[in-house]
């Protein structure tokens, strides 16, 4: 991951830019150390035709079984949006998350790069 992340930071500032966020989501959460945890998290979500997204609702979804900080990180990275009693996958990540959930062992790095360009 460092080989992909550090070149995005040539000025050595620590601002979390959009390209940096995408690398972190792709290589640390959907395709890295927290892949299994994200599989568990997104297993609680369902596609919502009304919202045209993948969504979790406290009212009608099964409970989230992952630690809260995972959800917080994904919100900070822009992969999730949170409201009062709901979480929703950001439109930019819907295809990647749908493919991630559907694939038994998660996405390959090539497919993630394609889905989160």
C-alpha positions in Angstrom: 0.0 0.0 0.0 2.8 2.4 0.8 4.1 2.2 -2.8 0.7 3.5 -4.0 0.0 6.0 -1.2 3.3 7.9 -0.8 3.5 9.0 -4.4 0.1 10.7 -3.9 1.8 12.9 -1.3 4.7 14.7 -3.1 4.5 17.8 -0.9 4.6 15.7 2.3 1.5 17.3 3.6 -1.0 15.1 5.4 -4.2 16.3 3.8 -6.4 13.4 2.9 -7.1 14.1 -0.7 -9.6 12.2 -2.9 -7.0 10.0 -4.6 -5.6 9.1 -1.1 -9.0 8.2 0.1 -9.6 6.0 -2.8 -6.3 4.2 -2.3 -7.1 3.6 1.4 -10.6 2.3 0.6 -9.4 0.1 -2.1 -6.2 -1.3 -0.7 -6.9 -1.2 3.1 -10.6 -1.8 3.5 -12.0 -3.6 0.5 -8.8 -5.3 -0.5 -6.5 -5.3 2.5 -6.2 -5.9 6.2 -9.9 -5.1 6.9 -11.4 -7.0 3.9 -13.1 -9.7 6.1 -14.5 -7.0 8.5 -15.8 -5.1 5.5 -17.4 -8.3 4.2 -19.2 -8.6 7.5 -20.2 -5.0 7.5 -21.6 -4.9 4.0 -23.3 -8.2 4.6 -25.8 -6.2 6.7 -26.6 -3.8 3.8 -29.1 -4.3 1.0 -29.7 -2.5 -2.3 -32.3 0.2 -2.0 -34.2 1.0 -5.2 -35.7 4.1 -3.6 -32.3 5.5 -2.8 -30.5 3.8 -5.7 -27.7 2.7 -3.4 -26.6 0.0 -1.0 -28.0 0.9 2.3 -28.3 -0.2 6.0 -31.2 0.9 8.1 -31.6 0.5 11.9 -35.4 0.0 11.3 -35.3 -2.9 8.8 -31.7 -4.3 8.5 -29.9 -6.8 10.6 -27.6 -5.4 13.2 -24.1 -4.3 12.3 -21.6 -6.7 13.9 -18.3 -4.8 13.3 -16.5 -2.3 15.5 -17.8 1.2 15.2 -14.4 2.6 14.2 -14.6 0.7 10.9 -17.9 2.5 10.0 -16.4 5.8 11.2 -13.3 5.4 9.0 -15.3 4.5 5.9 -17.5 7.6 6.5 -14.3 9.7 6.9 -12.9 8.3 3.7 -16.2 9.1 1.9 -17.2 5.5 1.1 -20.2 5.7 3.5 -22.7 8.4 4.3 -24.4 8.3 7.7 -27.8 9.7 8.7 -30.1 9.3 11.6 -30.4 5.5 11.8 -29.0 4.7 8.4 -25.8 4.2 6.5 -25.5 4.4 2.7 -22.7 3.6 0.3 -21.5 6.7 -1.6 -22.6 6.5 -5.3 -19.0 6.4 -6.4 -18.4 3.2 -4.5 -21.7 1.3 -5.2 -20.4 -0.8 -8.1 -17.2 -1.7 -6.2 -19.1 -2.6 -3.0 -21.7 -4.6 -4.9 -18.9 -6.6 -6.7 -17.0 -7.0 -3.4 -20.0 -8.4 -1.6 -20.9 -10.7 -4.5 -17.4 -12.2 -4.9 -16.7 -15.0 -2.5 -13.1 -14.1 -1.7 -13.4 -10.3 -2.3 -12.2 -8.4 -5.2 -9.0 -8.7 -7.0 -6.8 -5.6 -7.0 -7.3 -5.2 -10.8 -11.1 -5.2 -10.4 -11.0 -2.7 -7.5 -8.9 -0.3 -9.5 -11.4 -0.6 -12.3 -14.4 0.0 -10.1 -12.9 2.8 -8.1 -11.0 4.8 -10.7 
